[in-house]
Amino acid sequence: GTFAGDKKQTGAFLREMGTMFTHSVLSGPKTSVRAILGTSTATFTRPLAMALGGAMKGDFVTSRAALSSLNAMREAIPESFQLFKKKLNGYWAGDLSTIKTRYVERSAIDDQWQMYGHWAETRGNVVDKALYRTANMVRGLNDSSLLTYSTKIMASTDDAFALIIGRARAREKAFLKAADKLPDGNFQNLDAKFFRDMEDNFNNEIFDKFGNITDKAAEFSRKEATLTQDLTGFSAKLADAFNEAPWARPFFLFARTGINGLALTAKHTPGFNFLVKEFNEIARAKPGSNLSSLHKYGIHNTQDLMTAKAIQNGRLAIGSAALSMASMAYLSGNLHGNGPTDRTQRQAWKDAGWKPRTIKIGNVWINYDAFEPYNQILALVGDIGDHQQLMGEEWAEDRLSKLAMALASTATSKSYLAGLQSFVDLFSGAPGQQQRIIASLMNNTVPLSGLRNEIGKVLTPYTRELGSDIQSSIRNRNLITENIAADPLPIKYDILTGKPIKDHNFITRMFNAVSPVNFNLDYSPGRELLFNSGYDMRTSTYSAPDGTDLSDSPKVRSMYQRAIGDQNLEAIFNKMAQEESIQISIAEMNYYRKNGMSDVEPRSFPHYKRIAKVFDKAKKQAWAKIKRDNDVQKLLIQEREAKIKNRKANKGTIEKIIDMPK
């Protein structure tokens, strides 16, 4: 409600429920591991960019200072690990009343909770008492170390990296101070003890007596690496808009983290760097000018400005290299983006074994999502390439809108911004999307949703075929219950081999549960042919050859998929991929793509017709094989009855139209 000054306040009940929701979402084992990888990459690449940028400008003092700070980071790792364990023990024991991470903030003001309770129990009405008691129970869950373990690990991680960044800053300042004393730049007569002593002198300027960072430049670096910079401008208003509507907040849980993550990526991406206000202000600033506007970036003197410019130049050089490597990888067929913008087509590709957001190294496809901030650069190249080459009926008319959708999918593919896509889907009216989103919200409201999901995948293998109902979606997020279910969710089968999708052994499932980086073997020639052919797989198993609708019959779809896969279409496509005529047809289609002849569709080429013929034959045989099954017969009867009912309804409508007075 609103209080003095018309300032809107979130009630304690909703605040505690939102906190529990956040802890539940973050409870997966991958979350903390991925946070550590992302923070370490942002931390250690900063001095690398500084060294590279300084060398590019001929400022070798700044470059050597960056290398010295990088060495300080390496030396601080054992000390930071000790701090990590100490902090984690403190958070786990509940000794600390304040905990702040990139995702959750909890402060000592919550100690007033008992006062709220006293008011509710002595003066409140029945509703006040019910809300307080429910919120108190949820608060107890939010104080549980087990239910909030991932958040505590990430809080300890951020504290440990703060120490590393502070030590690096002290070494950097020590080196620059020594450089001032030696204008000729000759450090040969100075040993490690000299720099260590100077570094000790600067430690008091970097840290206070409690170990907190006080140096403005180091503090800015810490916030940048941990994605905890305060939001400003449009992003801050967007976050406020979601916060003022509690029902919408689950779709934008990690506003600060997500937007800071995009900003960090933009700083490394040529062209996109100009969208970041910080980059433009630092780039335009001149040495010796008034730097008051740059104080918020930790820049207070000319040397700080030169350091910031070196970091910017180095980041652009690294980003340009990543962009070039990604482009070469895409052109050689070794990079995937998010896939087609059409959701059903993309899902059909995934069901056939295609892996989004992966790069091929050797004979293995590696998921690059955890390689922040360069993952977005790789995804951007893959998405733009895919959608510039996309051919189909509507491609000629809306290529720009599809490219815009590709860029949007690249941005929202970050795990902490994916909720925005769900927010759009909620109002899009797409079949089954609203039920899926509602089921996800309901599941995430119960503690440990992320952990439950990963445990279910470990103990219950295979991807499941789902219906559009809420119950199926919730069960799919808790697959461990399928081991005792009377009617388990049907298994999704590979239509090329007939094997269950994600048929991994136990060790692989354990690795995938904790590792944010997944590895997949190379595709067979037949699968590669299918993905490159332009064949529309959207309706592969959602309708039968006789027109029977299977979209609401997951069990029948599962049987149908298996019956198609049992014919070993992969072997057929493997042989087809070796035929010279097929290779010429693919090359001809690619020629049309590259030359902008967007009115020519893939279905007009011989390879597409051959693939369609194989699928049509396999579908007919598979449908004939399962048609006598009881579940299929029930579906056919329901379909027949629905057609008769619709025919009667339409007949009555036509008669009414005929009888209407003119």
Solvent accessible surface area in square Angstrom, and as a share of the most:
residue,aa,sasa,rsa
1,G,66,0.63
2,T,86,0.50
3,F,138,0.57
4,A,97,0.75
5,G,77,0.74
6,D,123,0.64
7,K,135,0.57
8,K,105,0.45
9,Q,77,0.34
10,T,59,0.34
11,G,39,0.37
12,A,29,0.22
13,F,59,0.25
14,L,81,0.40
15,R,88,0.32
16,E,4,0.02
17,M,47,0.21
18,G,15,0.14
19,T,23,0.13
20,M,15,0.06
21,F,17,0.07
22,T,7,0.04
23,H,14,0.06
24,S,1,0.00
25,V,47,0.27
26,L,7,0.03
27,S,1,0.01
28,G,7,0.07
29,P,27,0.17
30,K,54,0.23
31,T,32,0.18
32,S,8,0.05
33,V,56,0.32
34,R,48,0.18
35,A,8,0.06
36,I,64,0.32
37,L,66,0.33
38,G,13,0.12
39,T,0,0.00
40,S,28,0.18
41,T,36,0.21
42,A,10,0.08
43,T,2,0.01
44,F,51,0.21
45,T,24,0.14
46,R,46,0.17
47,P,6,0.04
48,L,80,0.40
49,A,0,0.00
50,M,5,0.02
51,A,10,0.07
52,L,74,0.37
53,G,0,0.00
54,G,1,0.01
55,A,41,0.31
56,M,115,0.51
57,K,146,0.62
58,G,45,0.43
59,D,41,0.21
60,F,125,0.52
61,V,60,0.35
62,T,2,0.01
63,S,10,0.06
64,R,112,0.41
65,A,0,0.00
66,A,0,0.00
67,L,92,0.46
68,S,19,0.12
69,S,4,0.03
70,L,42,0.21
71,N,55,0.28
72,A,3,0.02
73,M,8,0.04
74,R,143,0.52
75,E,82,0.37
76,A,4,0.03
77,I,82,0.42
78,P,87,0.55
79,E,75,0.34
80,S,6,0.04
81,F,111,0.46
82,Q,107,0.48
83,L,47,0.23
84,F,37,0.15
85,K,86,0.36
86,K,150,0.64
87,K,64,0.27
88,L,39,0.19
89,N,100,0.51
90,G,14,0.14
91,Y,20,0.07
92,W,114,0.40
93,A,70,0.55
94,G,55,0.53
95,D,108,0.56
96,L,82,0.41
97,S,69,0.44
98,T,59,0.35
99,I,24,0.12
100,K,120,0.51
101,T,4,0.02
102,R,12,0.04
103,Y,39,0.15
104,V,13,0.08
105,E,100,0.45
106,R,35,0.13
107,S,41,0.26
108,A,48,0.38
109,I,111,0.57
110,D,26,0.13
111,D,101,0.52
112,Q,78,0.35
113,W,11,0.04
114,Q,133,0.59
115,M,114,0.51
116,Y,83,0.31
117,G,5,0.04
118,H,125,0.56
119,W,122,0.43
120,A,6,0.04
121,E,67,0.30
122,T,84,0.49
123,R,190,0.69
124,G,12,0.11
125,N,94,0.48
126,V,124,0.71
127,V,96,0.55
128,D,41,0.21
129,K,61,0.26
130,A,55,0.42
131,L,78,0.39
132,Y,32,0.12
133,R,139,0.51
134,T,54,0.31
135,A,2,0.02
136,N,63,0.32
137,M,122,0.55
138,V,4,0.02
139,R,31,0.11
140,G,44,0.42
141,L,59,0.30
142,N,8,0.04
143,D,80,0.41
144,S,35,0.22
145,S,23,0.15
146,L,114,0.57
147,L,28,0.14
148,T,5,0.03
149,Y,36,0.14
150,S,2,0.01
151,T,3,0.02
152,K,22,0.09
153,I,39,0.20
154,M,0,0.00
155,A,1,0.01
156,S,0,0.00
157,T,5,0.03
158,D,10,0.05
159,D,38,0.20
160,A,9,0.07
161,F,18,0.08
162,A,15,0.12
163,L,20,0.10
164,I,8,0.04
165,I,9,0.05
166,G,0,0.00
167,R,53,0.19
168,A,5,0.04
169,R,30,0.11
170,A,0,0.00
171,R,32,0.12
172,E,15,0.07
173,K,44,0.19
174,A,0,0.00
175,F,15,0.06
176,L,20,0.10
177,K,90,0.38
178,A,0,0.00
179,A,15,0.11
180,D,112,0.58
181,K,125,0.53
182,L,49,0.24
183,P,129,0.81
184,D,110,0.57
185,G,29,0.28
186,N,66,0.34
187,F,19,0.08
188,Q,163,0.73
189,N,138,0.71
190,L,46,0.23
191,D,91,0.47
192,A,66,0.51
193,K,124,0.52
194,F,60,0.25
195,F,34,0.14
196,R,129,0.47
197,D,63,0.33
198,M,18,0.08
199,E,12,0.05
200,D,75,0.39
201,N,104,0.53
202,F,27,0.11
203,N,30,0.15
204,N,128,0.65
205,E,94,0.42
206,I,0,0.00
207,F,24,0.10
208,D,53,0.27
209,K,179,0.76
210,F,155,0.65
211,G,49,0.47
212,N,89,0.46
213,I,23,0.12
214,T,66,0.38
215,D,18,0.09
216,K,127,0.54
217,A,19,0.14
218,A,2,0.02
219,E,43,0.19
220,F,18,0.07
221,S,12,0.08
222,R,54,0.20
223,K,60,0.25
224,E,7,0.03
225,A,6,0.05
226,T,0,0.00
227,L,14,0.07
228,T,16,0.09
229,Q,32,0.14
230,D,103,0.54
231,L,34,0.17
232,T,103,0.60
233,G,50,0.48
234,F,157,0.65
235,S,19,0.12
236,A,25,0.19
237,K,148,0.63
238,L,52,0.26
239,A,12,0.09
240,D,77,0.40
241,A,58,0.45
242,F,19,0.08
243,N,73,0.37
244,E,94,0.42
245,A,26,0.20
246,P,55,0.35
247,W,152,0.53
248,A,5,0.04
249,R,82,0.30
250,P,37,0.23
251,F,8,0.03
252,F,9,0.04
253,L,32,0.16
254,F,18,0.08
255,A,12,0.09
256,R,54,0.20
257,T,0,0.00
258,G,0,0.00
259,I,41,0.21
260,N,13,0.07
261,G,3,0.03
262,L,56,0.28
263,A,28,0.21
264,L,12,0.06
265,T,12,0.07
266,A,14,0.11
267,K,11,0.05
268,H,5,0.02
269,T,5,0.03
270,P,47,0.30
271,G,49,0.47
272,F,82,0.34
273,N,2,0.01
274,F,129,0.54
275,L,140,0.70
276,V,18,0.10
277,K,136,0.58
278,E,21,0.09
279,F,14,0.06
280,N,32,0.16
281,E,31,0.14
282,I,5,0.02
283,A,45,0.35
284,R,164,0.60
285,A,16,0.13
286,K,134,0.57
287,P,71,0.45
288,G,72,0.69
289,S,54,0.35
290,N,125,0.64
291,L,17,0.08
292,S,62,0.40
293,S,66,0.43
294,L,3,0.02
295,H,80,0.36
296,K,119,0.50
297,Y,24,0.09
298,G,3,0.03
299,I,6,0.03
300,H,85,0.38
301,N,76,0.39
302,T,61,0.36
303,Q,64,0.28
304,D,17,0.09
305,L,0,0.00
306,M,66,0.30
307,T,12,0.07
308,A,12,0.10
309,K,43,0.18
310,A,7,0.05
311,I,6,0.03
312,Q,19,0.08
313,N,39,0.20
314,G,0,0.00
315,R,11,0.04
316,L,42,0.21
317,A,28,0.22
318,I,43,0.22
319,G,0,0.00
320,S,45,0.29
321,A,51,0.39
322,A,17,0.13
323,L,50,0.25
324,S,61,0.40
325,M,136,0.61
326,A,0,0.00
327,S,43,0.28
328,M,138,0.61
329,A,16,0.12
330,Y,34,0.13
331,L,147,0.73
332,S,71,0.46
333,G,41,0.39
334,N,46,0.24
335,L,3,0.02
336,H,23,0.10
337,G,0,0.00
338,N,16,0.08
339,G,3,0.03
340,P,11,0.07
341,T,22,0.13
342,D,53,0.27
343,R,83,0.30
344,T,77,0.45
345,Q,22,0.10
346,R,48,0.18
347,Q,78,0.35
348,A,13,0.10
349,W,42,0.15
350,K,72,0.30
351,D,29,0.15
352,A,0,0.00
353,G,23,0.22
354,W,7,0.03
355,K,54,0.23
356,P,34,0.21
357,R,15,0.05
358,T,1,0.01
359,I,31,0.16
360,K,53,0.22
361,I,105,0.54
362,G,62,0.60
363,N,112,0.57
364,V,47,0.27
365,W,3,0.01
366,I,22,0.11
367,N,26,0.13
368,Y,0,0.00
369,D,24,0.13
370,A,2,0.01
371,F,84,0.35
372,E,20,0.09
373,P,2,0.01
374,Y,35,0.13
375,N,0,0.00
376,Q,7,0.03
377,I,0,0.00
378,L,22,0.11
379,A,0,0.00
380,L,22,0.11
381,V,21,0.12
382,G,0,0.00
383,D,0,0.00
384,I,51,0.26
385,G,11,0.10
386,D,40,0.21
387,H,5,0.02
388,Q,107,0.47
389,Q,61,0.27
390,L,50,0.25
391,M,20,0.09
392,G,24,0.23
393,E,107,0.48
394,E,100,0.45
395,W,20,0.07
396,A,43,0.33
397,E,138,0.62
398,D,45,0.24
399,R,97,0.35
400,L,139,0.69
401,S,54,0.35
402,K,33,0.14
403,L,43,0.22
404,A,60,0.46
405,M,102,0.45
406,A,0,0.00
407,L,66,0.33
408,A,53,0.41
409,S,31,0.20
410,T,7,0.04
411,A,30,0.23
412,T,25,0.15
413,S,34,0.22
414,K,2,0.01
415,S,68,0.44
416,Y,21,0.08
417,L,6,0.03
418,A,45,0.35
419,G,23,0.22
420,L,42,0.21
421,Q,73,0.32
422,S,25,0.16
423,F,50,0.21
424,V,94,0.54
425,D,9,0.04
426,L,31,0.15
427,F,130,0.54
428,S,66,0.43
429,G,55,0.52
430,A,36,0.28
431,P,131,0.82
432,G,20,0.19
433,Q,19,0.09
434,Q,77,0.34
435,Q,66,0.29
436,R,91,0.33
437,I,4,0.02
438,I,72,0.36
439,A,1,0.00
440,S,35,0.23
441,L,47,0.23
442,M,100,0.45
443,N,5,0.03
444,N,16,0.08
445,T,43,0.25
446,V,82,0.47
447,P,29,0.18
448,L,28,0.14
449,S,0,0.00
450,G,10,0.10
451,L,37,0.18
452,R,57,0.21
453,N,19,0.10
454,E,20,0.09
455,I,70,0.35
456,G,0,0.00
457,K,90,0.38
458,V,11,0.06
459,L,85,0.42
460,T,4,0.03
461,P,34,0.21
462,Y,64,0.24
463,T,40,0.23
464,R,23,0.08
465,E,3,0.01
466,L,50,0.25
467,G,16,0.16
468,S,49,0.31
469,D,67,0.34
470,I,54,0.28
471,Q,121,0.54
472,S,12,0.08
473,S,14,0.09
474,I,48,0.24
475,R,56,0.20
476,N,44,0.22
477,R,74,0.27
478,N,19,0.10
479,L,10,0.05
480,I,70,0.36
481,T,62,0.36
482,E,9,0.04
483,N,91,0.47
484,I,152,0.77
485,A,33,0.26
486,A,114,0.88
487,D,94,0.49
488,P,64,0.40
489,L,11,0.05
490,P,26,0.17
491,I,39,0.20
492,K,16,0.07
493,Y,22,0.09
494,D,15,0.08
495,I,14,0.07
496,L,0,0.00
497,T,35,0.20
498,G,9,0.08
499,K,129,0.55
500,P,29,0.18
501,I,25,0.13
502,K,106,0.45
503,D,80,0.42
504,H,65,0.29
505,N,96,0.49
506,F,97,0.40
507,I,131,0.66
508,T,49,0.28
509,R,40,0.14
510,M,87,0.39
511,F,90,0.38
512,N,34,0.18
513,A,8,0.06
514,V,73,0.42
515,S,15,0.09
516,P,17,0.11
517,V,19,0.11
518,N,43,0.22
519,F,106,0.44
520,N,32,0.17
521,L,148,0.74
522,D,53,0.27
523,Y,25,0.09
524,S,27,0.17
525,P,67,0.42
526,G,0,0.00
527,R,28,0.10
528,E,56,0.25
529,L,12,0.06
530,L,2,0.01
531,F,16,0.07
532,N,66,0.34
533,S,0,0.00
534,G,25,0.24
535,Y,18,0.07
536,D,45,0.23
537,M,2,0.01
538,R,97,0.35
539,T,87,0.50
540,S,10,0.06
541,T,10,0.06
542,Y,86,0.33
543,S,43,0.28
544,A,7,0.06
545,P,58,0.36
546,D,77,0.40
547,G,51,0.49
548,T,6,0.03
549,D,70,0.36
550,L,0,0.00
551,S,44,0.29
552,D,108,0.56
553,S,18,0.11
554,P,29,0.18
555,K,99,0.42
556,V,5,0.03
557,R,4,0.02
558,S,7,0.05
559,M,48,0.21
560,Y,0,0.00
561,Q,8,0.03
562,R,122,0.45
563,A,5,0.04
564,I,1,0.00
565,G,0,0.00
566,D,76,0.39
567,Q,54,0.24
568,N,75,0.38
569,L,2,0.01
570,E,31,0.14
571,A,38,0.29
572,I,72,0.37
573,F,0,0.00
574,N,43,0.22
575,K,153,0.65
576,M,4,0.02
577,A,16,0.12
578,Q,118,0.53
579,E,64,0.29
580,E,124,0.56
581,S,68,0.44
582,I,3,0.01
583,Q,92,0.41
584,I,103,0.53
585,S,3,0.02
586,I,25,0.13
587,A,60,0.47
588,E,76,0.34
589,M,0,0.00
590,N,47,0.24
591,Y,124,0.47
592,Y,57,0.22
593,R,51,0.19
594,K,163,0.69
595,N,78,0.40
596,G,48,0.46
597,M,76,0.34
598,S,13,0.09
599,D,118,0.61
600,V,40,0.23
601,E,42,0.19
602,P,8,0.05
603,R,123,0.45
604,S,64,0.41
605,F,9,0.04
606,P,79,0.50
607,H,0,0.00
608,Y,21,0.08
609,K,121,0.51
610,R,89,0.33
611,I,0,0.00
612,A,24,0.18
613,K,148,0.63
614,V,27,0.15
615,F,1,0.00
616,D,70,0.36
617,K,129,0.55
618,A,2,0.01
619,K,28,0.12
620,K,129,0.55
621,Q,89,0.40
622,A,1,0.01
623,W,11,0.04
624,A,72,0.55
625,K,135,0.57
626,I,17,0.09
627,K,77,0.33
628,R,214,0.78
629,D,51,0.27
630,N,114,0.59
631,D,44,0.23
632,V,0,0.00
633,Q,69,0.31
634,K,122,0.52
635,L,21,0.11
636,L,23,0.11
637,I,81,0.41
638,Q,111,0.49
639,E,37,0.17
640,R,133,0.49
641,E,104,0.47
642,A,49,0.38
643,K,106,0.45
644,I,71,0.36
645,K,149,0.63
646,N,86,0.44
647,R,148,0.54
648,K,141,0.60
649,A,63,0.49
650,N,87,0.45
651,K,127,0.54
652,G,27,0.26
653,T,73,0.43
654,I,99,0.50
655,E,86,0.38
656,K,145,0.62
657,I,108,0.55
658,I,128,0.65
659,D,114,0.59
660,M,123,0.55
661,P,127,0.80
662,K,249,1.05
